[in-house]
Every structure is written in structure tokens, then in C-alpha cells.
Amino acid sequence: MADLTPPEPGDEIAWLRRYLPDLIGDDEVPASTIPGGQTAADAALAAFSGRGYAARRNEVWPAGARGASRLSPYIRHGLITLPRAWHHMSGAPAKDAEKFRDELLWQEYARHLYARLGQATGRSLRFQVEEWSEPPNAVGWPEGMACIDLIVRELYGDGWLPNQARMWLASQWTVRDGLGWRDGEDDFFRHLLDGSRAANRLGWQWTVGALTGKEYGFSRWQVEKRAPGVCDGCELRAHCPIQQWPPERELSPRAYADPRLRRDPDLATTAGIAAQAAATGDEPEAVWLTAESLGDDDPALRAYSDIPAVFVWDRPLLQRLRLAPTRLVFLAQCLSDLASRRDLRIGVGDPAEVLRGMRLAATFAPVPGWRRRSEALSLARVEPWPWLVPPHDGPVTSFTAWRRRARA
């Protein structure tokens, strides 16, 4: 039964320690400088004009020089939908709007790919690249490199990084150190507020060459350009391990590539049409929310404004994922903020058990976990996902191939 009182604003860490002590731990928990919740998301979007985005989006340091929007945690959790973010750029300079919207389309491509292939995205999709490290689950960034140390501190402390910094870490992990990309991807997923298997895996696959056949290498030249001054205080500045570009390797195509990369045999499932059709049509008694859709614009929340909403902290899943406490605090802040405007019930445990017997309305989410859990629940109504671009059944072998078909 989902009957816990939502956390009060400012009391999220104490609430987590009360109800999820095994997940939050006893150590000091840093709250990110990016707060969770619809109120914070709306303020962040309003403050982002987009001006200068194209020129400064890849700046890493100092933080004040960055042009990145820092909206990705809100987009990942449905507090800002991709269509809303797209529309927000209508008044931005044309060059900045075009570049930002390209990034939104990349996010949509990642969602389409993940919705179609699911857990298969955990394998190198088109070119053979080492996936797991020895020993298994090895995680450890090299110490002593000022550029890497700076980024790792921000990853673990704040839970957010500009895309350029993510590419540097992924390249160091795989191209330089030869470790399996899945270990690094898992570490990103645990700590990034916007961590999603869709965008996170796609970014790693692209960086290590598993998707394109070409690795992304970074060198001191990029650090000095995008993070000026960082090298000056580095203890390795006279013997920089990334002074030169890494040697280029020729990656071999996989002997077997998933045929779904070229054609979707079940577009109705990928797009959520099948889930809508499978709903019972009964009158729902609560709106089931997931981490994919915690915003006021969630279609099911809007469609059924007069019934309670319910969110379940999936303890078995969270015990397996081992998310960083900073991520859990962000989610708790989202729930605290939502509860200030909506009747919200909270549960802890297996959603199939907590929500057993309840007639639920929900918004389809393009992730295999949603589909798997929905099969064990009584979904009375299913609202469509707010796609920026509707899924198609053509090739998703690359962003270019996907976008070409999406325009058709």
C-alpha cells in the first residue's frame, strides 16, 4: 500500500534516511547545486535564453564560461518535455536555436534507440569494443591529472557535467586506459542526475567507437582550449600523459549486428501504441508516476487531475543500481515539490506488490523497465508519451540515418 507522507521541502535527506536507510547511508549527503522539482525546472528554463549556446556549449572550465543549459536532469525526469524545450528556443538567435535543437534531437534519437532495442544497448552495437573491465566492475579514474581530477570531483559531488567533460572521461577510461566501457557507463549512471540508459549508453557507444567505428580521443590541446588554466597547476604538466593524440585504432565490425538497428519489427510496442491498446478502459483511481515522468506536464497527471498520484520507490531495483545519494535526493525533491500542488501517495518496495489491485492511469515511458512493470499492474488508462518526433520503423544505425527517416 502506498501510504507514506511525501517529504517536506528541505527535509528530503532526513526522509530518505527514515524510509530508505540502506540506500542513503550514514555519510554526509551533498545536495546538488541543481535542485529537483517542477518549480526549479521552470525557473531554470526561464533563465536560459540560449544566447551564446552554440559558441560556449563545449566550455568546461571555469564554470562561469560554460554555455551548457544544465536542463538535462529536468528533461530526463519529465519535468521539461522535449517539445517544451524545443518551443522555448523560438526566441533565441538562429544559430543557437539550431544547435540546441540538434541536441534535443540527439536525446530523442537515444530514446528511440533504447525503446526499440532495450537491454541490447548494453552491448557494443556495430563495432567490437571491450565492454567489461578486468576485474569486473572496476571503477577508478587516474589520479594526478588535473583535468580528470576536476571533472571527477564534479561528477561525484554535484552529479552533473557538460557534455565535453563527459567525453573526456569516457575517452580516458576506454581509449587511453583500455577499460571496458560498460563499467564507466555504470559509474556515470549511478552519479549523474540525468543518468539514463538511453542517453548515457548512446554517449559512451559514440565516444568509444562502438557505434561509428571511430574512437574519440582527447589531448592536452583540448583541455587548454576548453578549460584554460587547469594545466598550469597540474603536477604532471611537464610529463603530460595526454600531450599527444592517442594512436588511432581500426575497430572491427561486429560479426552479428542486431537486425532491429535497421528495421523495427514491432513499432506499436516501441511507440507505446500497444500499451495504450492493452489498457482495460476502467475508471482509474490513481495516477502511477515513475522516474521518467515527474513533471506537471505528465499527460496522465493532466488528464486525471482529480485523483491521487502515486510513486513507488522500487527498493529491489534501487538496491541493484546503487544510485548515488545525490540522485536520490534530487528525486525526493521532485516528489516534495509535486506534493505541494497535488495529492501524492508514496510507497516503498516492489511496485507490483505495493500497487496490487489498484486501477491505475499512467503515461507510457519508452524504457523496457516501464513495460516490464506495467505488465504486472492493472492499467486502466495509458496516455501517450510526449514525443518530439514520433518513432518510425526505419534504420537507427546512426543519428544521421534516424534523422533522415524522421524527416520523411
C-alpha positions as a printed NumPy array, in Angstrom:
array([[  0.   ,   0.   ,   0.   ],
       [  1.355,   3.442,  -0.955],
       [  0.64 ,   5.376,   2.228],
       [  3.804,   7.252,   3.196],
       [  3.682,  11.02 ,   3.627],
       [  5.816,  12.77 ,   0.986],
       [  8.942,  14.548,   2.2  ],
       [  8.62 ,  18.163,   3.255],
       [ 10.703,  20.776,   1.412],
       [ 14.179,  20.816,   2.937],
       [ 13.57 ,  17.532,   4.774],
       [ 14.369,  15.203,   1.855],
       [ 17.606,  13.764,   3.253],
       [ 16.038,  13.036,   6.649],
       [ 13.043,  11.445,   4.872],
       [ 15.337,   9.196,   2.853],
       [ 17.229,   8.167,   5.981],
       [ 13.925,   7.312,   7.634],
       [ 12.437,   5.194,   4.842],
       [ 15.432,   4.153,   2.687],
       [ 18.323,   3.953,   5.171],
       [ 20.057,   1.127,   3.322],
       [ 20.183,   3.213,   0.142],
       [ 21.099,   6.639,   1.513],
       [ 23.746,   5.546,   4.034],
       [ 25.068,   7.365,   7.109],
       [ 27.692,   9.538,   5.445],
       [ 27.134,  13.207,   4.755],
       [ 24.96 ,  13.587,   1.661],
       [ 25.698,  16.532,  -0.629],
       [ 22.69 ,  18.039,  -2.344],
       [ 23.441,  19.05 ,  -5.92 ],
       [ 23.543,  22.688,  -6.983],
       [ 20.789,  21.606,  -9.394],
       [ 17.693,  21.199,  -7.184],
       [ 14.914,  18.81 ,  -8.107],
       [ 11.287,  19.716,  -8.7  ],
       [  8.99 ,  21.387, -11.187],
       [  9.43 ,  24.795,  -9.574],
       [ 13.199,  24.622, -10.015],
       [ 12.827,  23.275, -13.556],
       [ 10.534,  26.12 , -14.583],
       [ 12.935,  28.689, -13.136],
       [ 15.934,  27.114, -14.891],
       [ 14.157,  27.062, -18.245],
       [ 13.006,  30.666, -17.876],
       [ 16.58 ,  31.742, -17.063],
       [ 18.05 ,  30.006, -20.121],
       [ 17.853,  32.322, -23.11 ],
       [ 20.001,  30.131, -25.347],
       [ 22.076,  33.142, -26.408],
       [ 25.682,  32.068, -26.948],
       [ 24.883,  28.373, -26.624],
       [ 26.458,  27.338, -29.938],
       [ 29.763,  29.051, -29.146],
       [ 30.066,  28.106, -25.464],
       [ 28.317,  24.747, -25.01 ],
       [ 31.646,  22.849, -25.015],
       [ 33.406,  25.047, -22.45 ],
       [ 34.414,  23.024, -19.388],
       [ 36.179,  25.448, -17.032],
       [ 35.775,  27.887, -15.393],
       [ 32.142,  27.081, -14.706],
       [ 31.098,  30.66 , -15.434],
       [ 32.293,  30.319, -19.038],
       [ 30.002,  27.392, -19.775],
       [ 27.157,  27.76 , -22.208],
       [ 25.518,  24.409, -21.446],
       [ 21.925,  24.752, -20.262],
       [ 22.065,  22.4  , -17.224],
       [ 18.474,  21.436, -18.112],
       [ 19.243,  17.761, -18.748],
       [ 18.249,  16.488, -15.252],
       [ 14.826,  18.086, -15.69 ],
       [ 14.451,  16.727, -19.214],
       [ 15.476,  13.24 , -18.131],
       [ 12.775,  13.102, -15.415],
       [  9.966,  14.65 , -17.444],
       [  9.942,  18.   , -15.644],
       [ 10.683,  19.624, -19.002],
       [  9.491,  17.74 , -22.069],
       [ 11.495,  17.823, -25.276],
       [  8.646,  19.603, -27.135],
       [  8.566,  22.298, -24.432],
       [ 12.352,  22.767, -24.577],
       [ 12.159,  22.955, -28.393],
       [  9.465,  25.631, -28.252],
       [ 11.42 ,  27.619, -25.638],
       [ 14.175,  28.276, -28.195],
       [ 11.82 ,  30.077, -30.577],
       [ 13.147,  33.464, -29.49 ],
       [ 16.848,  32.529, -29.413],
       [ 19.369,  33.535, -32.083],
       [ 19.03 ,  31.211, -35.069],
       [ 22.482,  29.621, -34.708],
       [ 21.971,  28.929, -31.01 ],
       [ 18.45 ,  27.6  , -31.502],
       [ 19.587,  25.262, -34.268],
       [ 22.445,  23.821, -32.19 ],
       [ 20.328,  23.381, -29.072],
       [ 17.568,  21.717, -31.035],
       [ 20.117,  19.368, -32.588],
       [ 20.955,  18.259, -29.054],
       [ 17.27 ,  17.734, -28.299],
       [ 17.009,  15.566, -31.399],
       [ 20.023,  13.565, -30.194],
       [ 18.154,  12.944, -26.944],
       [ 15.109,  11.822, -28.925],
       [ 17.249,   9.517, -31.046],
       [ 18.651,   7.966, -27.857],
       [ 15.12 ,   7.328, -26.597],
       [ 14.021,   5.766, -29.88 ],
       [ 17.072,   3.506, -29.939],
       [ 16.576,   2.395, -26.335],
       [ 12.822,   1.924, -26.724],
       [ 13.427,  -0.353, -29.697],
       [ 16.49 ,  -2.338, -28.56 ],
       [ 16.148,  -2.19 , -24.775],
       [ 18.863,  -4.025, -22.877],
       [ 20.62 ,  -4.868, -26.141],
       [ 22.071,  -1.35 , -25.979],
       [ 24.317,  -2.711, -23.227],
       [ 26.354,  -4.408, -25.963],
       [ 28.602,  -2.694, -28.472],
       [ 26.105,  -2.196, -31.272],
       [ 28.039,  -2.053, -34.531],
       [ 31.793,  -2.302, -33.837],
       [ 33.593,  -4.59 , -31.435],
       [ 34.819,  -2.704, -28.371],
       [ 35.775,  -4.057, -24.94 ],
       [ 32.64 ,  -3.901, -22.797],
       [ 33.708,  -5.042, -19.336],
       [ 36.9  ,  -4.484, -17.398],
       [ 39.024,  -6.97 , -15.538],
       [ 38.39 ,  -7.305, -12.664],
       [ 34.653,  -6.934, -13.281],
       [ 33.049,  -3.62 , -12.308],
       [ 36.441,  -1.97 , -11.977],
       [ 35.964,   1.751, -11.495],
       [ 38.847,   4.085, -10.948],
       [ 39.811,   7.218, -12.805],
       [ 43.551,   8.017, -12.969],
       [ 44.695,  10.376, -10.222],
       [ 47.103,  13.262, -10.575],
       [ 45.785,  14.612, -13.885],
       [ 44.298,  17.995, -13.011],
       [ 41.775,  17.852, -15.858],
       [ 40.462,  14.419, -14.863],
       [ 40.538,  15.165, -11.125],
       [ 38.499,  18.323, -11.674],
       [ 35.799,  16.534, -13.652],
       [ 35.595,  13.523, -11.338],
       [ 35.118,  15.759,  -8.291],
       [ 32.223,  17.462, -10.021],
       [ 30.719,  14.164, -11.173],
       [ 30.748,  12.695,  -7.67 ],
       [ 29.973,  15.907,  -5.812],
       [ 27.356,  17.654,  -7.943],
       [ 26.041,  14.933, -10.245],
       [ 26.303,  16.919, -13.445],
       [ 28.897,  17.569, -16.173],
       [ 28.875,  19.387, -19.518],
       [ 28.961,  17.007, -22.452],
       [ 32.56 ,  17.816, -23.378],
       [ 33.745,  16.757, -19.917],
       [ 31.796,  13.503, -20.189],
       [ 33.525,  12.749, -23.471],
       [ 36.945,  13.388, -21.903],
       [ 36.237,  10.965, -19.06 ],
       [ 34.844,   8.301, -21.381],
       [ 37.801,   8.653, -23.739],
       [ 40.313,   8.454, -20.894],
       [ 38.586,   5.381, -19.497],
       [ 38.443,   3.443, -22.741],
       [ 40.715,   4.838, -25.456],
       [ 43.596,   5.739, -23.112],
       [ 43.282,   3.168, -20.307],
       [ 41.73 ,   0.306, -22.277],
       [ 38.964,  -0.419, -19.765],
       [ 35.508,  -1.738, -20.642],
       [ 33.009,   0.987, -21.471],
       [ 30.148,  -0.596, -19.547],
       [ 31.934,  -0.109, -16.204],
       [ 32.415,   3.573, -16.92 ],
       [ 28.858,   3.898, -18.184],
       [ 27.54 ,   2.298, -15.   ],
       [ 29.543,   4.782, -12.913],
       [ 28.057,   7.686, -14.869],
       [ 24.57 ,   6.234, -14.444],
       [ 24.982,   5.97 , -10.675],
       [ 26.097,   9.569, -10.201],
       [ 24.636,  11.777, -12.949],
       [ 21.32 ,  13.425, -12.099],
       [ 20.359,  12.965, -15.744],
       [ 21.621,   9.398, -15.835],
       [ 19.523,   7.341, -18.218],
       [ 20.399,   4.144, -20.015],
       [ 19.166,   5.716, -23.242],
       [ 21.343,   8.841, -23.454],
       [ 24.175,   7.548, -21.251],
       [ 24.804,   4.383, -23.228],
       [ 24.495,   6.147, -26.555],
       [ 27.083,   8.719, -25.482],
       [ 29.548,   6.049, -24.418],
       [ 28.973,   3.963, -27.541],
       [ 29.666,   7.016, -29.69 ],
       [ 32.799,   8.02 , -27.754],
       [ 34.418,   4.583, -27.791],
       [ 33.568,   3.942, -31.454],
       [ 31.107,   1.1  , -30.84 ],
       [ 28.507,   2.916, -32.929],
       [ 30.623,   4.66 , -35.576],
       [ 33.856,   2.649, -35.77 ],
       [ 35.891,   5.746, -34.868],
       [ 37.112,   6.434, -31.331],
       [ 37.031,   9.902, -29.823],
       [ 40.445,  10.828, -28.493],
       [ 41.248,  13.897, -26.446],
       [ 44.555,  15.582, -25.728],
       [ 46.101,  18.427, -23.785],
       [ 45.269,  20.786, -26.642],
       [ 41.554,  20.37 , -25.954],
       [ 41.997,  20.853, -22.216],
       [ 43.936,  24.081, -22.731],
       [ 41.256,  25.307, -25.141],
       [ 38.141,  24.306, -23.171],
       [ 39.496,  24.554, -19.595],
       [ 42.18 ,  27.263, -19.72 ],
       [ 44.446,  27.41 , -16.69 ],
       [ 43.738,  23.907, -15.433],
       [ 47.004,  22.517, -16.815],
       [ 49.034,  25.258, -15.102],
       [ 48.536,  23.728, -11.669],
       [ 48.837,  20.09 , -12.747],
       [ 51.622,  18.064, -11.136],
       [ 52.016,  16.228, -14.45 ],
       [ 52.208,  19.337, -16.639],
       [ 55.867,  18.634, -17.549],
       [ 55.118,  14.967, -18.311],
       [ 51.538,  15.14 , -19.517],
       [ 50.164,  11.659, -20.361],
       [ 47.781,  13.192, -22.902],
       [ 50.265,  15.56 , -24.519],
       [ 49.776,  13.825, -27.875],
       [ 46.714,  12.36 , -29.55 ],
       [ 46.152,   8.688, -28.76 ],
       [ 47.108,   6.242, -31.519],
       [ 44.283,   5.547, -33.935],
       [ 42.911,   2.018, -33.913],
       [ 40.92 ,   0.279, -36.572],
       [ 37.828,  -1.221, -34.993],
       [ 36.31 ,  -4.384, -36.406],
       [ 32.613,  -4.56 , -37.245],
       [ 30.657,  -6.944, -35.081],
       [ 30.111, -10.325, -36.673],
       [ 26.433, -10.045, -35.77 ],
       [ 24.573,  -6.74 , -35.636],
       [ 21.075,  -6.657, -34.195],
       [ 18.665,  -6.573, -37.181],
       [ 16.433,  -4.186, -35.231],
       [ 19.01 ,  -1.492, -35.918],
       [ 17.736,  -1.443, -39.488],
       [ 14.069,  -2.208, -39.013],
       [ 11.644,  -2.189, -36.109],
       [  9.536,  -5.368, -36.239],
       [  7.147,  -4.074, -33.553],
       [  6.695,  -0.329, -33.876],
       [  3.474,  -0.407, -31.865],
       [  5.371,  -1.612, -28.798],
       [  8.253,   0.805, -29.291],
       [  5.958,   3.805, -29.664],
       [  3.592,   2.844, -26.834],
       [  0.565,   2.205, -29.029],
       [  0.372,  -1.404, -27.844],
       [  0.395,  -0.322, -24.192],
       [ -2.446,   2.101, -24.813],
       [ -4.471,  -0.597, -26.537],
       [ -3.874,  -3.069, -23.691],
       [ -5.357,  -0.742, -21.038],
       [ -8.593,  -2.041, -19.534],
       [-10.548,   1.168, -20.039],
       [-11.854,   1.136, -16.452],
       [-12.088,   4.299, -14.388],
       [ -8.654,   4.824, -12.722],
       [ -8.338,   5.515,  -9.027],
       [ -4.742,   6.814,  -9.062],
       [ -2.056,   8.057, -11.469],
       [  1.087,   5.925, -11.409],
       [  4.225,   8.046, -11.702],
       [  7.72 ,   6.815, -12.48 ],
       [ 11.118,   8.488, -12.57 ],
       [ 10.536,   9.121, -16.284],
       [  7.57 ,  11.43 , -15.69 ],
       [  7.638,  13.527, -12.531],
       [  6.536,  16.853, -14.025],
       [  3.282,  18.758, -14.065],
       [  3.074,  18.264, -17.829],
       [  2.904,  14.491, -17.493],
       [ -0.037,  13.568, -19.755],
       [ -1.658,  11.24 , -17.209],
       [ -1.365,  13.814, -14.413],
       [ -3.023,  16.393, -16.632],
       [ -5.745,  14.04 , -17.852],
       [ -6.704,  12.861, -14.347],
       [ -6.263,  15.902, -12.146],
       [ -8.948,  14.906,  -9.652],
       [ -7.428,  11.623,  -8.416],
       [ -4.31 ,  10.986,  -6.314],
       [ -0.898,  10.367,  -7.83 ],
       [  1.272,   7.533,  -6.56 ],
       [  5.023,   6.973,  -6.736],
       [  6.827,   3.831,  -5.562],
       [ 10.487,   3.771,  -4.586],
       [ 11.403,   0.448,  -6.19 ],
       [ 13.644,  -0.872,  -3.429],
       [ 14.766,  -4.097,  -5.2  ],
       [ 15.743,  -2.114,  -8.29 ],
       [ 17.489,   0.627,  -6.317],
       [ 19.446,  -1.924,  -4.291],
       [ 20.734,  -3.34 ,  -7.549],
       [ 21.507,   0.007,  -9.19 ],
       [ 23.23 ,   1.556,  -6.139],
       [ 22.44 ,   5.116,  -7.201],
       [ 24.466,   7.861,  -5.548],
       [ 22.648,   9.594,  -2.666],
       [ 22.747,  12.858,  -4.634],
       [ 20.46 ,  11.277,  -7.244],
       [ 18.062,  10.028,  -4.588],
       [ 17.895,  13.496,  -3.02 ],
       [ 17.07 ,  15.01 ,  -6.413],
       [ 14.192,  12.551,  -6.859],
       [ 12.944,  13.245,  -3.317],
       [ 12.99 ,  16.974,  -4.076],
       [ 10.879,  16.337,  -7.171],
       [  8.308,  14.483,  -5.085],
       [  8.339,  17.1  ,  -2.329],
       [  7.666,  19.853,  -4.843],
       [  4.914,  17.901,  -6.61 ],
       [  3.206,  17.156,  -3.298],
       [  2.804,  20.897,  -2.699],
       [  0.298,  21.006,  -5.58 ],
       [ -1.082,  17.503,  -5.872],
       [ -2.395,  14.701,  -3.662],
       [  0.626,  12.389,  -3.783],
       [  0.972,   8.972,  -2.147],
       [  4.378,   7.335,  -1.658],
       [  5.26 ,   3.655,  -1.4  ],
       [  8.473,   1.683,  -0.895],
       [  9.013,  -1.815,  -2.285],
       [  8.234,  -3.798,  -5.408],
       [  5.69 ,  -1.73 ,  -7.399],
       [  3.805,  -4.893,  -8.401],
       [  3.17 ,  -5.61 ,  -4.715],
       [  2.667,  -2.046,  -3.485],
       [  0.156,  -1.232,  -6.252],
       [ -1.546,  -4.604,  -6.398],
       [ -5.269,  -4.289,  -7.101],
       [ -5.234,  -0.564,  -7.853],
       [ -6.759,   0.72 , -11.093],
       [ -4.093,   2.997, -12.487],
       [ -3.709,   5.646, -15.125],
       [ -0.166,   6.124, -16.434],
       [  1.872,   7.744, -19.161],
       [  3.746,   5.323, -21.388],
       [  7.517,   5.574, -20.934],
       [  9.938,   4.446, -23.681],
       [ 12.039,   2.244, -21.413],
       [ 11.897,  -1.549, -21.067],
       [ 11.544,  -1.29 , -17.274],
       [  8.244,   0.548, -17.621],
       [  6.846,  -2.071, -19.972],
       [  8.002,  -4.889, -17.712],
       [  6.411,  -3.403, -14.607],
       [  3.237,  -2.347, -16.373],
       [  2.51 ,  -5.962, -17.252],
       [  2.214,  -6.75 , -13.541],
       [ -0.127,  -3.814, -12.82 ],
       [ -3.753,  -3.051, -13.576],
       [ -3.502,  -0.18 , -16.06 ],
       [ -6.915,   1.275, -16.724],
       [ -5.725,   4.106, -18.999],
       [ -2.387,   4.748, -20.695],
       [ -1.593,   8.184, -22.067],
       [  0.875,   8.613, -24.963],
       [  4.471,   9.664, -24.363],
       [  5.128,  13.3  , -25.432],
       [  7.461,  12.51 , -28.323],
       [  9.342,  15.287, -30.057],
       [  9.495,  13.084, -33.165],
       [  7.224,  10.01 , -33.451],
       [  9.147,   6.719, -33.712],
       [  9.481,   5.151, -37.144],
       [ 10.32 ,   1.606, -38.2  ],
       [ 13.348,   2.546, -40.326],
       [ 17.091,   2.438, -39.574],
       [ 18.555,   3.715, -36.31 ],
       [ 22.1  ,   2.651, -37.198],
       [ 23.236,   6.246, -36.742],
       [ 21.823,   9.616, -35.784],
       [ 22.023,  10.675, -39.437],
       [ 20.13 ,   7.613, -40.681],
       [ 17.482,   8.013, -37.975],
       [ 17.015,  11.714, -38.672],
       [ 16.826,  11.227, -42.428],
       [ 13.906,   8.815, -41.983],
       [ 12.337,  11.001, -39.281],
       [ 12.149,  13.865, -41.756],
       [ 10.498,  11.738, -44.462]])
